[in-house]
Amino acid sequence: MEALKIKAEVVVNKLELDPTFEAGSSHTARATLTNPTAKDFTYTAELYLDVTKAATSGAGSVSIPAGQSREVDFTIVMPLAEGDYQPYLDVWVGTELVAHYAATELVTIEVVPRIIIGPIIWA
């Protein structure tokens, strides 16, 4: 009897993030990942902004039992350049890309005006 092979899959149910950030600030996004298969898998996931990866969480791994879901946090330092960025979440098993998810909202990076005033010195 030949063994039945189960192909790795993952479903990104949602990606939670606030869409406006200060340039260079650090924030965490949370995604719910579901393993819809009948086998446990260890997934590698990476959240990044723009196809150029202007900012990335780096790759991390998560094990999800068959038929279960896990909330996964991704910490990312925002780019320094102002603008709108499309967030993506890629998920692999080994070298196989099993999901390429584009968030529904763009992330906006802005630089808020600030100033630091030193002591006033009379000359």
Sequence and secondary structure as in RCSB ss.txt:
>XXXX:A:sequence
MEALKIKAEVVVNKLELDPTFEAGSSHTARATLTNPTAKDFTYTAELYLDVTKAATSGAGSVSIPAGQSREVDFT
IVMPLAEGDYQPYLDVWVGTELVAHYAATELVTIEVVPRIIIGPIIWA
>XXXX:A:secstr
          EEEEEE  SEEETT EEEEEEEEE  SSS EEEEEEEEETTTTSEE   EEEEE TT EEEEEEE
EE  SS EEE EEEEEEETTEEEEEEE SS EEEE             
